[in-house]
Amino acid sequence: MTQPAMPDPQEHFLDGPDLPAGVTRFWLVRHAIVEEAARQTMYGTLDVPLCPQHLRSQRPAYEALARRLPRKATWFSSPLQRARDTGLTIQKAGNFSTPMRIDPAFIEQSIGQWNGTPHDTFPSLLRKPAPPFWSIAADERPPEGESMVDVRQRIGLALESHARQNAGKDMVILSHGGAIRMALAHCLDIPVETALRFCIQNLSLSIIEHIAGHWRIVAINELPAFHEPAE
């Protein structure tokens, strides 16, 4: 199968609001807020559900995301239901009929045996000081889990693979806060510790592009409208 010709990066300066077609583009969406009991713990890779109350109250945000995301895109999701269900809710809001493919590479950091630990007791498990905006040092690997350095490698390999296999296409990725930070670390070629300073909120959108072998960041933590506009 012949791969489409890769565009020259110099031809794709963004001088207007519209993104050019034919670019390999990833639309990274962090899942919505999970149910209340799970939020009291370090739920990591536990398969916890979304919060029903937030699903109802944040309906305008799903509709806004459906309008923002490209109609002709391939959709991928982490295997965890909070990511998959976020994607399905967005699709329903926008009447998308695109299949949702599951890709384990986009799952959140596994904290192994520490999954489910209450927030107030979690620091006692750590062997290294945690950074200001993440709960675990970048190179600390929980028992039977993975470090954020491991996550960066996993995410980077997945991005490079999808960029090759889906050159010139749009991909919507339903993922997690830590995983999206590590996607940014890979694309910017920055240390994990630096990338952990990014804020990636629930239902936020981050957009990255692969052009002629180079990575570009278009948006980070772009939030949809969470409320209906006032009349």
N, C-alpha and C positions, 0 to 999 in steps of 0.2 A: 504494500500500500504506500503510495507516494505521500510524503509529508508536505503540508503547505509551506510555501516559502516564508521564512521568518522576516518580519518587517525590520527596517532600520530604526534603532531607537531614536535617532535624530528626527524621524518623521512623526514622532508621537509626543511632542510637547503638548501639554494640556492647556490650550488657550481659551477654552470655553467649557460649559457645563457638561457637554456630552462626551462620553468615553468612546474612543475609536473602536470600530469593529475589527475582528481578525486578530485580536491580541489574546494570548493565553492569560485568563483572568480568574482569580479565586475570590469568591465572595464569602468571607468567613463570618459566620453568625454564632454568637455564644447563646447557649440554651437559656430558657426563661428561668424564673425563680422556682426552686423546688419546695416541696411541702415543709411545713413549719418544723416538725419533729426532726427532720434530717438537717435542717439549718442549725440545729443546736450541736451538731457534731462535725468532725472532719470526715465527710462522706466519700471523698476521693472517687474511687471507682465502684462504690456501692451503687446498685441500680435503683436509685430512689426516684419517685414520681414527681411531676410538676405540681405546684400549688394550685388547687382548683379555684380558689378565690382570685388569685392573680391572673389565671387564665381568663376569667370572666371580666375582671376590671381593666385588663390591658388589651382588650380586643382591638382598640384603635391602633395599637403598636403593631399587631400582626398584619392588619390591613395596610399600614404604611410600609412595612417591610415587603409585603407582596407587591406593592406598586413600585418599590425601589429595585427589586431584584429582576434580572433579565428573564424574559419569557422563554428564550431558547437556551437553556443551560442544563448541564448534567448535575444531578443532586446526589451528594454523598452525606452520610451521617456517621458519627460515632455509634458504636453498638448500644450505648446506654439509652434507656427510654427517654430521659429528660431531653436529650439532643434530638432523637428521632421524633418525639411527639411535638417538640417545638417546630421542627420542619414541617410536619404534617399539618399543624395548625396554620402555619403561614400559607401552605399550599391551599388549604381549604378556604382561607380568607381571600385568596386571589384566583380561585378556580384553576389551579395548576393541575395537570394530569401527568406530570413527569414522575416516573418511578423513583423511589428513594433507595439508593444503594448503600449498603453498610460497609464501612471501611474501618477496621479496628485500629488502624494507624492514627486516627484522629481522636482517640479516647483521651481522657484526662490522665494526669500523673497517677500512677498506682502507688499508694502508700502502704500496700501490703497488709501486714498484721496490725497496722495502726488505723485502718479503716474503721470508722464508727466511734472513734475516741471523742469524748466531749471536749469542747474548746478549752475549758478551764484546766483540764488535766493534760492536754496535749503537750505543752512545753516541757513537762517533766520527762517526756520520752526522747527528747532531742539530745544529740551528742554534740551538736555545733550550734552556735547562735543563729537564730533565724534572721533573715534580712527584714528591712522595715515593712515591705509590702507583700510578703509571701510568708507562708508558715514554716518553711523548711529551707535550710541552706541549699544553694544550687547543687552542691556536690554530695549532699547527704542522701544516702540510699536506705530507706526504711527496710526492716526485715521483710523479705519476699516482695519487695516493691522496687521502685526505680527512682533515680535522682532526676532533677530537672535537666541535668546534662544529658542523661539518657533520653529524656523526652525530646530535647532539641534534636538529637541525632535521629530519633524515630520520625519526627515530624519532617525534618529536612529531607530524609530519604523519600518519604511519601510525596512531598511537594515536587521534588525533582522527577519522580516517576510519573506523576500525573501530568506534569508539564510536558514530558515527552509524549505520553500516550494521548493527550488531549490538546495538542498544539493548536493554537488559534481559536480555542473554544472558551466558553464561560463555564465555570464550575461553582456551584453553591455548596458550601461545606458547613454542616451543623456540628459544632464542636464545643470546646470548653475554654475557660479562662486561661488556664496554664498552657494548654496546647496552642492556643492562638498567640500567646506571648512568645512561645518558642518558634512559631512560624515566622513571627517578626524578627526574632533573633537570627534565624537562618537567612532570611532575605536581606537583612541589613549587615550580616556578618559581624554581629556584636556579641559581647560576652553574655552569658545567661544572666548574671547578676544585674547587668544593665537592663535587659529586657524585662526583668521582673518589676521594674518601675513603671511599666505601661499599665494604664487602667483599662481593663476590659470588662465592661459591665454586662449584666444580663440583657439579652436581646440587642446587644450592640452589633454593628456591622464594621468589619475591617476588610479593606480591598487591597489585594496585592496582584502584581502583574509580572509575567515572564516574557521579556522581549529580547529576541536575538541573543539568548544566553544570559541576559542580565535580569535581576530582580528589581522591581520598583514598588514602592508603597504609595498607594493612592489615598487611602483613608484609614484611620485608626479610631476605634471606639465611637463610631458614628451612631447616634441614638435616634430611633424613630420617634414620631409623635405619639405620646402615651395617652393623649386625651383628644376627644373630638374638638375641632376648632369651634370657637364661640361664634354664634351667628350675629 
